[in-house]
């Protein structure tokens, strides 16, 4: 037994020596993995029991497998010299463009948005915008590091950087506007840090604001305040995702306090979960709103965290992300090469900003975003169940 224990300690010590990088970041990753396992198991127990003949651990095992794959990818990626990613950036960027085009026209469609492609051998859906986001930030970091001598020049410095960003955002926006906005905003932040002329950045923001202002104006123009509902949209606005964007803006601005509207069902259930959680929560596994809230294990998992672990638990998760961001900023300050600086900032900013937006959506600071990544309970069915059981809430 002593020999076996010695071998285990030796193996762990060797693994620790091979594990490079910031130990605090590794700790934050493992903490987030632990939190996700606890909350996913709690929020999917009844769903798994009902759909899988009493097997309540099914989704927990799936989560553990995905976490294991993710940690393995992180480990092997961090063993690679990051300068090699600069060489692969252009190839990955060029590969992501046809993938996005294919997804736009032939991808798996959920909630009126074509965002996924199905991997045939393992029968899993893959969101191509994730690969495009990663490849774009790698390519953007490469271009910013190489163009520092002419970075203030519009033609030689700005255009080679902004054109790839525009291509990726335009290909993602028709199916997933919020992701396109997130990528665009993070890219502009990187450009600002990369010493791009602020006038050029301001010009880009001004151009990007034009369609957003038009969207808000159309949302106001086609809403009947007296009737409390959206007006009939012309045929030209019913095409694609435009009508969906208009209705989401209308719902957030005008209808957010109408509790009986089906569109507000998710937000209202999230608010109930947060209110029940209080300061210290109901305790692990004691969530009640997981039975009413659509996607309690994905889009609205933060509401379940607060319900079970209280505001203290919610603040702890936020603290983990902020520590992660702080440590990434420390890395970029010590990085000897510009490519590593921009890559660390781009990846860390987009991850943390996306997490903050998800938290803001949960507490209704931002409009609801539906990120379907798997087979979830249909929202309409949950709305009917909610109306039948409202007194129990």
C-alpha positions as CSV (number, residue, x, y, z in Angstrom):
1,X,0.0,0.0,0.0
2,X,2.9,2.4,0.8
3,X,4.5,1.7,-2.5
4,X,1.2,2.4,-4.3
5,X,0.8,5.7,-2.4
6,X,4.3,6.7,-3.2
7,X,3.7,6.0,-6.9
8,X,0.6,8.1,-6.8
9,X,2.3,11.0,-5.2
10,X,5.2,10.7,-7.7
11,X,2.8,10.7,-10.6
12,X,0.9,13.8,-9.3
13,X,4.2,15.6,-8.6
14,X,5.4,14.8,-12.2
15,X,2.1,16.1,-13.6
16,X,2.4,19.2,-11.6
17,X,5.9,19.8,-12.9
18,X,4.6,19.4,-16.5
19,X,1.7,21.7,-15.9
20,X,3.0,25.1,-16.7
21,X,1.2,28.5,-16.7
22,X,-0.6,30.4,-14.0
23,X,-1.6,28.1,-11.1
24,X,-4.3,30.5,-10.1
25,X,-6.0,30.3,-13.5
26,X,-5.8,26.5,-13.3
27,X,-7.5,26.8,-9.9
28,X,-10.3,29.0,-11.3
29,X,-10.9,26.6,-14.2
30,X,-11.2,23.7,-11.7
31,X,-13.5,25.7,-9.5
32,X,-15.8,26.5,-12.4
33,X,-15.8,22.9,-13.4
34,X,-16.8,21.8,-9.9
35,X,-19.5,24.4,-9.7
36,X,-20.9,23.4,-13.1
37,X,-21.0,19.7,-12.0
38,X,-22.9,20.5,-8.8
39,X,-25.5,22.8,-10.5
40,X,-26.0,20.7,-13.6
41,X,-26.6,17.6,-11.5
42,X,-29.1,19.5,-9.3
43,X,-30.9,21.2,-12.2
44,X,-31.2,18.1,-14.4
45,X,-32.0,15.4,-11.9
46,X,-35.8,15.4,-12.4
47,X,-35.4,15.9,-16.2
48,X,-33.1,12.9,-16.4
49,X,-35.3,10.8,-14.2
50,X,-38.4,11.5,-16.3
51,X,-36.7,11.1,-19.7
52,X,-34.2,8.3,-19.0
53,X,-36.1,5.7,-16.9
54,X,-35.0,6.9,-13.5
55,X,-31.3,7.5,-14.4
56,X,-30.8,10.8,-12.6
57,X,-27.0,10.8,-13.2
58,X,-27.1,10.8,-17.0
59,X,-26.5,14.5,-17.5
60,X,-24.0,14.6,-14.7
61,X,-21.9,11.9,-16.5
62,X,-22.2,13.8,-19.8
63,X,-21.0,17.0,-18.0
64,X,-18.0,15.1,-16.5
65,X,-17.1,13.7,-19.9
66,X,-17.2,17.2,-21.5
67,X,-15.2,18.7,-18.6
68,X,-12.6,16.0,-19.0
69,X,-12.3,16.6,-22.7
70,X,-12.1,20.3,-22.1
71,X,-9.4,20.1,-19.5
72,X,-7.4,17.7,-21.7
73,X,-7.6,20.2,-24.6
74,X,-6.5,23.0,-22.3
75,X,-3.6,20.9,-21.0
76,X,-2.3,19.9,-24.4
77,X,-2.8,23.3,-25.8
78,X,-0.8,25.0,-23.0
79,X,2.0,22.6,-23.7
80,X,2.4,24.0,-27.2
81,X,4.6,27.1,-27.8
82,X,2.0,29.9,-28.3
83,X,4.0,31.4,-31.2
84,X,2.9,28.3,-33.2
85,X,-0.7,29.5,-32.9
86,X,0.4,32.7,-34.8
87,X,1.5,30.5,-37.7
88,X,-1.8,28.5,-37.7
89,X,-4.0,31.7,-37.3
90,X,-4.4,32.4,-41.0
91,X,-5.2,28.8,-41.9
92,X,-7.8,28.6,-39.2
93,X,-9.3,31.9,-40.1
94,X,-9.7,30.9,-43.8
95,X,-11.2,27.6,-42.7
96,X,-13.8,29.2,-40.5
97,X,-15.3,31.3,-43.4
98,X,-16.6,28.4,-45.5
99,X,-17.8,26.7,-42.3
100,X,-19.8,29.8,-41.4
101,X,-21.3,30.0,-44.9
102,X,-22.2,26.3,-44.8
103,X,-23.8,26.7,-41.4
104,X,-25.8,29.7,-42.5
105,X,-27.4,27.8,-45.4
106,X,-27.2,24.1,-44.4
107,X,-26.7,24.1,-40.7
108,X,-28.9,22.6,-38.0
109,X,-31.7,25.1,-37.4
110,X,-33.1,25.8,-33.9
111,X,-35.2,28.7,-32.8
112,X,-35.2,30.2,-36.3
113,X,-31.4,30.4,-36.3
114,X,-28.9,28.2,-38.2
115,X,-25.9,28.1,-35.9
116,X,-24.8,24.5,-35.7
117,X,-23.4,21.7,-37.9
118,X,-23.8,18.1,-36.9
119,X,-20.7,16.0,-36.5
120,X,-21.7,12.7,-38.3
121,X,-19.6,10.1,-36.4
122,X,-20.4,11.2,-32.8
123,X,-23.8,12.8,-33.6
124,X,-23.1,16.0,-31.7
125,X,-23.9,19.5,-32.8
126,X,-21.0,22.0,-33.1
127,X,-21.4,25.8,-33.1
128,X,-19.2,27.1,-35.8
129,X,-19.1,30.6,-34.4
130,X,-17.0,29.3,-31.5
131,X,-14.3,28.2,-33.9
132,X,-14.7,31.4,-35.9
133,X,-14.3,33.5,-32.7
134,X,-11.1,31.6,-31.7
135,X,-9.6,31.8,-35.2
136,X,-10.5,35.5,-35.6
137,X,-8.8,36.5,-32.3
138,X,-5.7,34.5,-33.2
139,X,-5.6,36.1,-36.7
140,X,-6.4,39.6,-35.2
141,X,-3.6,39.2,-32.7
142,X,-1.2,38.2,-35.5
143,X,-2.1,41.2,-37.6
144,X,-1.9,43.7,-34.7
145,X,1.5,42.4,-33.8
146,X,2.8,42.6,-37.4
147,X,1.3,46.0,-38.2
148,X,2.6,48.0,-35.3
149,X,4.9,50.1,-37.5
150,X,2.0,51.2,-39.7
151,X,-0.8,50.8,-37.2
152,X,-2.0,54.4,-37.4
153,X,-2.3,54.3,-41.2
154,X,-5.9,53.7,-42.5
155,X,-5.0,51.7,-45.6
156,X,-1.9,49.8,-44.3
157,X,-2.8,49.4,-40.7
158,X,-6.6,49.7,-40.1
159,X,-8.1,48.0,-43.2
160,X,-6.2,44.7,-42.9
161,X,-7.4,44.4,-39.3
162,X,-11.0,45.5,-39.6
163,X,-11.9,43.6,-42.8
164,X,-11.5,40.1,-41.2
165,X,-13.6,41.3,-38.2
166,X,-16.3,42.5,-40.6
167,X,-16.4,39.3,-42.5
168,X,-16.8,37.1,-39.5
169,X,-19.4,39.4,-37.8
170,X,-21.5,39.6,-41.0
171,X,-21.5,35.8,-41.4
172,X,-22.5,35.2,-37.8
173,X,-25.0,38.1,-37.4
174,X,-27.9,36.7,-39.5
175,X,-28.3,33.7,-37.2
176,X,-26.8,35.0,-33.9
177,X,-26.7,38.8,-33.7
178,X,-25.7,38.9,-30.0
179,X,-22.5,36.8,-30.7
180,X,-21.6,39.0,-33.6
181,X,-21.9,42.1,-31.4
182,X,-19.8,40.4,-28.7
183,X,-17.1,39.5,-31.2
184,X,-17.2,43.0,-32.7
185,X,-17.0,44.8,-29.4
186,X,-14.1,42.6,-28.2
187,X,-12.2,43.1,-31.5
188,X,-12.6,46.9,-31.1
189,X,-11.3,46.7,-27.6
190,X,-8.2,44.8,-28.9
191,X,-7.7,47.4,-31.6
192,X,-7.8,50.2,-29.0
193,X,-5.2,48.4,-26.9
194,X,-3.2,47.7,-30.2
195,X,-2.9,51.4,-30.8
196,X,-5.3,51.6,-33.8
197,X,-6.2,55.2,-34.5
198,X,-9.1,56.1,-32.2
199,X,-10.7,58.1,-35.1
200,X,-10.9,54.9,-37.1
201,X,-12.4,53.0,-34.2
202,X,-15.0,55.7,-33.7
203,X,-15.8,55.6,-37.4
204,X,-16.4,51.8,-37.1
205,X,-18.6,52.2,-34.0
206,X,-20.6,54.9,-35.8
207,X,-21.2,52.7,-38.8
208,X,-22.1,49.7,-36.6
209,X,-24.6,51.9,-34.7
210,X,-26.6,52.7,-37.8
211,X,-28.4,49.3,-38.1
212,X,-28.8,49.1,-34.3
213,X,-30.5,52.5,-34.2
214,X,-32.7,51.5,-37.1
215,X,-33.7,48.3,-35.3
216,X,-34.7,50.3,-32.2
217,X,-36.6,52.8,-34.4
218,X,-38.5,50.0,-36.2
219,X,-39.3,48.4,-32.8
220,X,-40.9,51.6,-31.6
221,X,-42.7,52.3,-34.9
222,X,-44.3,48.9,-35.1
223,X,-45.5,48.6,-31.5
224,X,-49.0,49.6,-30.4
225,X,-48.8,50.9,-26.9
226,X,-52.5,51.1,-26.4
227,X,-53.1,47.5,-27.4
228,X,-49.9,46.4,-25.7
229,X,-48.7,44.3,-28.6
230,X,-46.6,44.4,-31.8
231,X,-48.1,45.7,-35.0
232,X,-48.1,43.5,-38.1
233,X,-44.8,43.8,-39.8
234,X,-44.4,44.3,-43.6
235,X,-43.2,41.3,-45.6
236,X,-39.7,42.8,-46.0
237,X,-39.2,42.8,-42.3
238,X,-40.5,39.3,-41.8
239,X,-37.6,37.8,-43.7
240,X,-34.7,36.2,-41.9
241,X,-34.2,37.1,-38.3
242,X,-35.2,40.8,-38.5
243,X,-38.7,40.2,-37.1
244,X,-37.2,38.2,-34.2
245,X,-34.8,41.0,-33.3
246,X,-37.6,43.6,-33.5
247,X,-39.9,41.5,-31.2
248,X,-37.1,41.0,-28.6
249,X,-36.4,44.7,-28.4
250,X,-40.2,45.4,-28.1
251,X,-40.5,42.7,-25.4
252,X,-37.5,44.1,-23.4
253,X,-38.6,47.8,-23.7
254,X,-42.4,47.6,-23.5
255,X,-43.5,44.2,-22.2
256,X,-40.9,43.4,-19.6
257,X,-43.4,44.0,-16.7
258,X,-46.3,42.0,-18.3
259,X,-46.2,38.8,-16.3
260,X,-48.8,37.0,-18.4
261,X,-46.9,37.3,-21.7
262,X,-45.2,34.0,-22.8
263,X,-42.2,35.9,-23.9
264,X,-41.4,37.0,-20.3
265,X,-41.8,33.5,-18.9
266,X,-38.1,32.7,-18.7
267,X,-37.2,36.1,-17.1
268,X,-40.1,35.9,-14.6
269,X,-39.1,32.4,-13.5
270,X,-35.5,33.5,-13.1
271,X,-36.6,36.4,-10.9
272,X,-38.6,34.0,-8.7
273,X,-35.5,31.8,-8.4
274,X,-33.3,34.7,-7.4
275,X,-35.9,36.0,-4.9
276,X,-36.2,32.5,-3.3
277,X,-32.5,32.2,-3.0
278,X,-32.1,35.2,-0.8
279,X,-28.7,35.7,0.8
280,X,-27.6,32.2,1.5
281,X,-29.8,30.1,-0.8
282,X,-32.1,27.1,-0.3
283,X,-29.1,24.7,-0.3
284,X,-27.6,22.3,-2.9
285,X,-30.2,20.3,-4.7
286,X,-33.1,22.2,-3.2
287,X,-34.0,24.4,-6.2
288,X,-37.8,24.6,-6.9
289,X,-37.7,26.7,-10.0
290,X,-35.7,24.1,-11.9
291,X,-39.1,22.5,-12.5
292,X,-40.5,25.6,-14.1
293,X,-37.6,27.4,-15.7
294,X,-36.7,26.4,-19.2
295,X,-33.0,25.5,-19.7
296,X,-32.1,25.6,-16.0
297,X,-28.9,23.8,-16.8
298,X,-27.7,26.1,-19.6
299,X,-29.0,29.6,-20.4
300,X,-30.4,30.3,-16.9
301,X,-28.1,28.2,-14.8
302,X,-27.0,31.4,-13.0
303,X,-30.5,31.7,-11.6
304,X,-30.3,28.2,-10.2
305,X,-26.9,29.0,-8.7
306,X,-28.4,32.0,-6.8
307,X,-31.5,30.0,-5.8
308,X,-29.5,27.2,-4.2
309,X,-26.4,29.1,-3.0
310,X,-27.9,32.6,-2.6
311,X,-26.4,35.9,-3.5
312,X,-23.2,34.7,-1.7
313,X,-22.9,31.9,-4.2
314,X,-23.7,34.1,-7.2
315,X,-21.1,36.6,-6.0
316,X,-18.6,33.8,-5.6
317,X,-19.0,32.7,-9.3
318,X,-18.7,36.4,-10.4
319,X,-15.5,36.6,-8.2
320,X,-14.0,33.5,-10.0
321,X,-14.4,35.2,-13.4
322,X,-13.0,38.5,-12.2
323,X,-10.0,36.7,-10.7
324,X,-9.5,34.8,-14.0
325,X,-9.6,38.1,-15.9
326,X,-7.2,39.8,-13.4
327,X,-4.7,36.9,-13.8
328,X,-4.9,37.1,-17.6
329,X,-4.2,40.8,-17.5
330,X,-1.1,40.0,-15.4
331,X,0.0,37.5,-18.0
332,X,-0.2,40.1,-20.9
333,X,1.8,42.5,-18.8
334,X,4.6,40.0,-18.6
335,X,4.4,38.6,-22.1
336,X,7.5,39.4,-24.2
337,X,5.8,39.2,-27.6
338,X,2.9,41.3,-28.9
339,X,1.1,38.3,-30.3
340,X,0.8,36.7,-26.9
341,X,-0.4,40.0,-25.4
342,X,-3.3,40.4,-27.8
343,X,-4.2,36.7,-27.8
344,X,-4.4,36.5,-24.0
345,X,-6.5,39.7,-23.9
346,X,-8.8,38.7,-26.7
347,X,-9.6,35.2,-25.4
348,X,-9.9,36.3,-21.7
349,X,-12.1,39.4,-22.5
350,X,-14.5,37.5,-24.7
351,X,-14.9,34.7,-22.1
352,X,-15.5,37.0,-19.2
353,X,-17.7,39.4,-21.1
354,X,-19.9,36.6,-22.3
355,X,-20.2,35.3,-18.8
356,X,-21.2,38.8,-17.5
357,X,-23.7,39.2,-20.2
358,X,-25.3,35.8,-19.3
359,X,-25.5,36.9,-15.7
360,X,-27.1,40.2,-16.8
361,X,-29.7,38.4,-18.9
362,X,-30.6,36.3,-15.9
363,X,-31.4,39.4,-13.8
364,X,-33.1,41.1,-16.8
365,X,-30.5,43.8,-17.3
366,X,-30.2,42.7,-21.0
367,X,-32.8,41.2,-23.3
368,X,-33.1,37.4,-23.2
369,X,-30.8,35.5,-25.5
370,X,-31.7,32.0,-26.5
371,X,-28.5,29.9,-26.9
372,X,-29.8,26.5,-27.9
373,X,-26.9,24.0,-27.8
374,X,-28.8,20.8,-27.3
375,X,-32.3,19.2,-26.9
376,X,-34.1,21.2,-24.3
377,X,-37.6,21.3,-23.0
378,X,-39.8,23.4,-25.3
379,X,-40.6,26.8,-23.8
380,X,-44.2,26.8,-24.9
381,X,-45.0,23.6,-23.0
382,X,-43.3,25.1,-19.9
383,X,-45.4,28.2,-20.2
384,X,-48.6,26.1,-20.1
385,X,-47.4,24.3,-17.1
386,X,-46.5,27.6,-15.4
387,X,-50.0,29.0,-16.0
388,X,-51.6,25.8,-14.5
389,X,-49.3,25.9,-11.4
390,X,-48.8,29.6,-10.9
391,X,-50.3,29.5,-7.3
392,X,-47.5,27.0,-6.4
393,X,-44.8,29.6,-7.3
